[in-house]
Amino acid sequence: MTAEERLNKVVLKLQPSAAYMIDLQWFAAEDEGRTFEPTDITIRRAREEGRVAKSQELIGALVLLFPALMIFFLAPFMVKTCVEMLRFFLSRSTELDPAEDAAIVGVFFHYFVRLTAPVLAAAVAAALLSNLIQVGFLFTTKPLVPDFTRILPRFGQYFKRTLFSIDGIFNFVKNIFKMGIIGGVAFFIIYSNWERLARLQTVELWNAVSLVASLAARMMIISALLLLLLSIPDYLFQRYRYRQNLKMSRQVFMEELKSYEGDPEVQAQIMRRYRAMLSNTMIRNVHNADVVITNPTHFAVALEYHAERMDYPMISAKGEDGEALLIRRIARDNGVPVVEEPPLARALYAGAEVGDTIPNRYISLVAKVYLMVQGINEKRRRADNAGTNREEMNNG
């Protein structure tokens, strides 16, 4: 047997049987072809429909933690209220008739609200806070609209989604951890107080109730804190799956761009990017310009000329108002001559775009400007030479 035959035999032996293999496509994050990341429009539309990334474990942990803390801190008040309620009803048990005296109902609800209102308020606050932390303020009625396409159950898709998917496996492992956390906390608390629990029959009723209540409160608070830690990876996983589920195919992506290209927010975002790109290009072009012709305040046009590849000077940058101010500032910072010719500046601004050569009818006017630039540059060179000579004489 050759080495290749032995290798093939080993590979066949180690390869799992087809009966035990699971198609990895069942665990795919998205359908085949959905490779485009969701756009801002897709995310905004999903949010309007109530589809957001949030962890139910975070909501459950806070809803358990806040009421448990409320019960723990208000335990003396709640016990006092219970004793007061029992004393009231027992002392009047032979005087009041529940069937005839309606005041009993009012008294009952009075004590009921005093006992339950703080706990219910803590639960509602926890639910609101957990949702605000994850998705911010969101109110929509679209999830309440009936969807008749879901009346007929699709068992194949249901079992594929709940059992043979990344979400199903993650939820299964997460539930195992939750059961382990709650069971482990209960075991350690009961085990550490086993001797005290075994002697409950020998102590007074109040001491026994206090011990059981304190152990239950500790169990709830510790479990809630541990579940709160578990909600962190769950939230990260939900955000990841949310982005994966919103991915689009190329066809859907292109259709969305076509249908929403007139969206005001999209247009505003495009304009912001365009202005940023234009500003960066403008800085580079003005730095290389020969002259900047101004209005002097409302318009500014930068000209650039290279004899080897241009017949006439080219407009390398132009701007109005704020952009004109930026062009003048860049020109002065980089030593580019600035010439005030209001009629010519307005004409060039309106008559040509960036990258175009100047129109033929303005050639003579632009030639005069370039003569002025030569004079300005000559004065600068003389001034620089004079300054250099004075420095040499001083050094000498």
N, C-alpha and C positions, 0 to 999 in steps of 0.2 A: 504493500500500500504506500503510495507516494505521500509526500508531506501535504500536498494540496488536498488529496482525498481525506486525509486525517483531519485537516482543518475544517473541511466542509461537514464532516461527520460530527465534529464537536459543535459547530454552529447550529446544525439541525437538532442536536440533542438539547442545547440550551435555549432554543427558540420556543416560546410558549405555544401551546396548542391553540388553534384558531377558535376552538369552542370557548376558551377562557379569555379571549382578547376582546377589548372594548375599543370601538372606533374613537380615536382621539378627536375627531371632528365634533363629537358630542360635547367636548369640553372647550370648543372654540369660543373666543371672546365675542366674535361677531360672525355674521354670515359671510360666505366667501365673496370677495369683492368689495366689502365695506372697509376700505382702507383710509378714507379721508377723515381727518379729525373734524369734530363738530364745530361749526362756525358760531359766532356770537348770536346770529339770528336763530339758529337751531336751538341753542341753549335758552334763549329768551322765550321762544315759542313753547319749549318743553316746560319751562317754569310757569308760563301762563296756564298751561294745562294741568299744573299741579305735580308734574314729574320733576322731583328734585332729589339730590343726593343727601340722605340723612340716615342716621343709625337709630333703629328702634331700641337698641340696647341702651343707648344714652338716655333716651326718654324714659325707659323703664327704670333705669338705675336712679335717676333723679326723682322720679315719682315715688320710688320706694324710700329714698334717703330723706327727702324733705319732710314727709309726714312722720317718719320714724323719729327724726330730730325734734319735731314739734311735740310728739307724744312724750319724748324723753324729758324735754324741758318743762312741759306743762303738766306733767304727771301729778304733782301736788294739787294744782288747781282742778284737774279733772277728777281726782279722787274726792276732793272736798265737794265738788258739784254732785257727784254720785251719792255721797252720804247725805247731802242736803235733800236731794230728790227722794231718796228712800225714806228719810225721816218724814218728809212732807206727806207722801202717799200712805205710809204705814200709820201715821198718827191720825189720818182722816179716813182710814179705810172703812170705819163703821159709821161715818157721818155723811159721806158723799155717795151718790148713786150715779155710776157712769152712764146709765141709760137716760137719766133725766138732767143731770148737771153738766152743761156744756163747758163749764170753766175747766174741767179736768183736762179736756183736749188741749186747751190753750196752755195750761201749765206744763203738760207733757212736751209740747213742741217748744216751749221756752227752754226747758232743760236740754232737749234734744239738740237744739241749735247751739247752745252754749258748749256742748260736748263735741259736736261734729264740725262746726263751722271752722275752727282753726285748722283742723286736719284737712278738710276739703279745700280750704284756701291754699294751704301749703302744696297740696297735690296739683291744683290748677296752676299755681305759680310755677311749679317745677315743670309741668307740661309746656307752658308758654315759653319759659326760659330756655328749655332744651331745644325747642323748635327755632326760637330766635337766634340762638347760638349757631345753629347749623345752616339755616336757610334765610335768616333775616325775616322781615315782615312780608308775609305773602297771604293774600286772601283771594281765593278763586272758587267759583262754583262749578267749573267744568268737570271735576271728578264726580259730581253728583248727577250729571246728565246720564240717563239710562243708555246703555249700549246693548242693543238687542242681538248683536253678533256673538255675545258671550253666553246666551241662553243655553245653546247646545254645548255640552262639555266636549272638550277635545282631550281625551285621556292620554293619547300618545304624547302630545306636546306638554301636557301637565307633568307626566312622569319623567319626561326628558328634562324638563326645567327643574323639577324639584329633587330628582334623584341623580340623574346622569348629566350633571353640569357643574361648573365651578361654584355657582351659587349654592346648589344643593349640598355639595361636599363641605363647603365652608360653613353653611348653617348647621350641618350635622355635627361637625367638630366643635362649633361654637356652643351648641346645646349640650354636648358632653361636658365641656368646660363649665358651663353654668351649673349643671347638676353637680359636678364635682366641687365647685365653689360652695354652693349652698349646703351640700351634704357634709363637706369638710368642716365648714364653720360650725354647723350644728353639732357635729361629733366632738370637736375640740372643746366647745363651750360646755357641753353636757359632761364630757369626760373630766374636765378640770373642776367641775362642781358636783361630781358624783356623790361624794360623801354628804354634802349639804342637802342634795335632793333626796338622798336615802333617809334623812332624818326629818323630812317634812311632816310626817305623822306625829312627831313628838313636839312640834313647836306650835305657837299660836297661829290662828288663821291669818291675821294681818301680816305676820312675818313670812308665812308661806306664800301668800299672794304677792308680797313685795319681791321675794326672791324670784319667783317664776316670771313676774313682769319685767324685772331688771334683766334677767337672762334673755328673755324674748326680745327686749329692746336692743341689747347688745348684739344679738344674732342678726337682727334686721339691719342695724347700722353698719356692722362689719361686712355683711353680705353686699349691701348697697355700695360700699366703697370699693370692694373688689370687683363688682360688676361694672362700676364706673371705669375702672382701669381696663376691663375687657372691652368696653365700648370704644376705646381709642383705636385699636386695630380694626374693629368692625366699621367705624366711620371711614377710615382710610380705604378699606376694601370697598365700601359702598360708593365712595367718590370715584374709585378706579372703574368699577363696573358701570357706573352712570356714564362716564365718558365713553366706555367701550360700546354701550348700548346705543349711544347717540351717533356713533360713527356712520358715515354715509358712503355709498358707492359713488363712482365717478359721475354716472349719469344723474343721480339725485343731486350731487353737489353742483353740477353745471346748471341743472334746472332751477335750483334754489338761487344761484347767483343771477340768473336771468330774471326770475320773478321778483327778486328783491333789490335789483340794481337801482330802483328809484326810491328805496327806503331812505328817509331823511337822516337817520343815524348812520347808515352805511355811507351815504354821501358825505356827511360831516367828517367821518373817520378818514375817508379817502382824501378829502381836502386837507385835513391836518397832516397826513403823511406827505401829501404833495407839497404843502408849504414848507415842511421841514426839509424835504429833499431839495426844494428850490432854494431855500436859504443856504444850505451847504454848498450847492452849486454856485450860487450868487457870490458867496465869499471867495471862492476859488477864482471865479471869472473876473471879479472886480480887482482882485490882487494882481492879475495879469493884464489888466486893461491899460491902454495908452492915455485915455482921458475920460473924465466923467462930465457930461454936459447937464446942467441943472436948470430949473425953472425960475427961481432957485430953491423953493421949498416943496412944491407939490410933485414935481417930476424929476427923475434922474435917469440918464441913459449912459451906459458905459460902452466905449468903442475900443475895438482891438483890431490891429492891422499887421499882417505878415505878408510881405511882398512876394515871397516865393510860392505862396499857395492861395493868395487872395487878389482879386482885381480891385476891390474897394474895401474900405473898413467895414467890419462886422459888428453888429450889436451883440455884445457878450452878456449884458445884464440890463434890466430896466425895472423901474418900480415907481409906485405912486404913494404919496403921503408917507406912511410908516416905512415902507420898503425903500422909498427914496431917501429917507433919513438914514437908514441902515447902509445904503450904497455910499452916500457921502461920507459917513463915518469910517467905513472900511477903506475908502479911497484915501482919506486924510491919514489914517493910521499906517498905510502902506506907501505913502509918498506919491500917490497917483494924482496928477493935476486935476483940479476941479474948475471948470469954466462955466460961468453963468451966461447962458444964451436962452432966455425963456421961449421965444418963438420956435427956435430950432429944437429945443428939448421936447416941447409939446408935439411938434410935427413928427419927430423920430419915434416918440412913444406911441403915437397913434398910427403911424404909417408902416411899421415893420415889427416883426416879432424877434425874440431872442434867437440868435443863430442865423438871421438873415443879414445880407449886406445892405448898406444904406441905399434908398432909392436914388435913381440918377438925378432927380431934380434937386437933391440936397448936396450934390458932390462939391459944388463951389463953396457952399457955406461950411461944410465939414473941412474942406481944405484950408480955409481961413482959421478954423479952430486948431488944426494941426500946426499951422504956422505959429499961432499963439503958444501952443504947447512947446514947440521948439524954443521959443524965446524964454518960456518959463524954465525949461530944463537947462538952457544955457546960463541963465541967472543963477540957478542952483549950483551948477558946476563951478561958476566963478566964485560964488560964495564959499563953496567947499574948498576950492583951491586956495582962496585967500585965508581961510581958517587954517588950512594945513601949513601954509607958509608962515603964518604968525606963530603956530606951535613950534615949527622948526627953528625960527629965529629965537624964540624964548628958550628953547632947549639949548641952542648954540650959545 
